[in-house]
Amino acid sequence: MRHRIPALVMLALLLVTGCGDDGPAGTGVGDQVVFGEGEPPPAFPADFPIPTNAVIGTTLVDRLNHRSEMALQIDGPLEAAVQNFTIGLVSQGYVITSSEGTAESWTIAFERGELRGEVVFQAVGGFTQAVASVNGT
């Protein structure tokens, strides 16, 4: 149960990020924020490095702000998850623009061409939770 609490907190943060005024009926503004699960949103390049020990959870496509996100649960400690993403990003041609944090949390910012994004990691017991986000929808 204690592992579910952080996952629920991350889900709530994703929901709050996407919630807002859907506009008047018939405007189509409500279609601008789309939630999914289990697959990377289309804005993530096909070669985006998702570790083999990761499970994709909730996803968000925010067409209003041109941003896409996906929550990941990664089996293993924070340090290994950060190292895995760093190697994966660099090997796919991404430039790491910053990488900093603590033993409990870490953020990697990256870019490749016009694409910009970040991965925010949080240590939770024996596994790591991460939210990867990129510009674009």
PyMOL commands that set and color helices and strands:
alter all, ss='L'
color gray80, all
select helices_A, chain A and resi 4-18+29-32+78-91
alter helices_A, ss='H'
color red, helices_A
select strands_A, chain A and resi 33-37+54-62+67-75+95-101+105-112+115-124+127-135
alter strands_A, ss='S'
color yellow, strands_A
deselect
rebuild
show_as cartoon
